[in-house]
Amino acid sequence: MPKVKMPRKSTLVDMTAMCDVAFLLLTFFMLATKFKPDEPVTVVTPSSINTKLLPDSDVIMLTVDKDGRVFFSMDGQPKRQKLIQDLNEQYKLGLSDKEMNNFIIGASVGTEIKNLKSYLSMKPEERKKAGLEVGIPTDSANNEVAVWIEYARSAQGGNPRLQYCVKADNQTPYPKIKDILDTFKEKKIQKLNLVTNLEAPPPGTAAALARDEEK
């Protein structure tokens, strides 16, 4: 018997609707995405051969510029919200919702707690003109770095992945770094990360040989 030929059907798929959805999604993310705000100071970190990368989340960071000014930052908007609410309540700062939101979505903070309301009510460029970016005090009589660390740790809710980092400029005075390290010691925080720039290990060293073996 002769074979029956099956009619061929077109495999063409109309992609118009799919393209429309893709462009709509792309437009949504472009309009809704908020970029990370610029840091208030530029820091040139020293170099090292350590290859451990700085994590993108679960980090409490203290940045110290060459003049010894200390700035605090922490990722996670819900955690930042808990932190600023606790500080506002404890120190009776009288922060408005807008001022607290400026902290929640903002970058590093570098001022005294008593000036925090004025600091958060201004734009970054206005803070510099007003002279409010004096850094967080670290002296023994008024060690507000210890306050920020304590309240930040509380806002983390016992996060086991939490890491503490210090990002200091290459020209930062050593006594300022010592004050910060002593503060972490007082808080019984023994594990600390120093942020550095990566450089190649010197030829002939164990680190260089290990790198060559990996290749």
ABEGO torsion letter per residue (X at the ends): XBBBBBBBBBABBBAAAAAAAAAAAAAAAAAABBBBBBBABBBBBBBBABABBBBABGBBBBBBBAAGBBBBBBBEAAAAAAAAAAAAAAAGAGBBAAAAAAAAABBBBBBBAAAAAAAAABBAAAAAAAGABAEBBABAABBAAAAAAAAAAAAAGGBAABBBBBBBBAABBAAAAAAAAAAAAAAGBABBBBBBBBBBBBBGBAAAAAAAAAX
